[in-house]
Amino acid sequence: MGADDALRLAKAATHIVVSKGNRVHRFAMQADAPTDEKILEYLLGPTGNLRAPTIRYSTTLLVGFNDEVFTEVFLA
């Protein structure tokens, strides 16, 4: 998925959680939505495509893998 599709997914979410290594970035899309450029900075990889894994779970968009985040979201 490219930038346009990534933005569509992001704008349909109420929360975005992006994991990059040990860092976790959280965005509340309704309370304090970042700019499109900021969203794409976090969602796209070096190839310009949506980073993997990407999972839409209810209204939350999870991008990247972090064991603690997955445990929090899926086992809470």
C-alpha positions in Angstrom: 0.0 0.0 0.0 1.2 3.4 -0.9 0.8 6.8 0.8 -2.8 7.4 -0.4 -4.0 4.0 0.9 -2.1 4.5 4.2 -3.7 7.9 4.8 -7.2 6.4 4.1 -6.5 3.7 6.8 -5.2 6.3 9.2 -8.1 8.7 8.8 -10.6 5.9 9.4 -9.0 5.1 12.8 -9.6 6.8 16.1 -6.2 5.7 17.5 -2.9 4.8 15.7 -0.1 2.9 17.5 3.2 2.8 15.6 6.0 0.6 16.9 9.5 1.2 15.6 12.0 -1.0 17.5 11.5 -0.3 21.2 9.8 3.0 20.5 6.0 3.2 20.5 4.2 6.3 19.2 0.5 6.8 19.8 -1.8 9.2 18.0 -5.4 10.1 19.0 -6.9 10.9 15.7 -9.9 12.7 16.9 -8.4 14.6 19.9 -5.2 15.8 18.3 -4.8 14.5 14.8 -1.3 14.9 13.3 -0.8 16.4 9.8 -0.8 14.0 6.8 3.0 14.4 6.5 3.5 13.4 10.1 1.3 10.4 9.7 3.1 9.3 6.6 6.5 9.8 8.3 5.5 7.1 10.8 3.4 4.8 8.6 5.6 4.4 5.6 8.8 2.5 5.4 11.9 3.3 3.3 10.3 2.0 0.2 7.4 4.4 0.5 5.0 1.6 1.2 3.0 1.0 4.4 5.1 -0.7 7.0 4.4 -4.3 8.1 2.7 -5.7 9.9 -0.3 -3.4 9.8 -3.4 -4.5 11.6 -6.8 -2.7 11.9 -8.4 -3.8 15.1 -11.8 -2.2 15.6 -11.0 1.5 15.3 -7.3 1.2 16.2 -4.6 0.9 13.6 -1.5 -0.9 14.7 1.7 -0.5 12.6 4.9 -2.4 13.3 5.4 -5.1 15.9 5.8 -4.6 19.6 5.0 -7.6 21.9 3.9 -5.3 24.8 1.5 -3.3 22.5 0.0 -6.5 21.0 -0.5 -8.0 24.5 -2.1 -4.7 25.7 -4.5 -4.5 22.7 -5.4 -8.1 22.1 -5.4 -9.5 25.6 -6.8 -6.5 27.5 
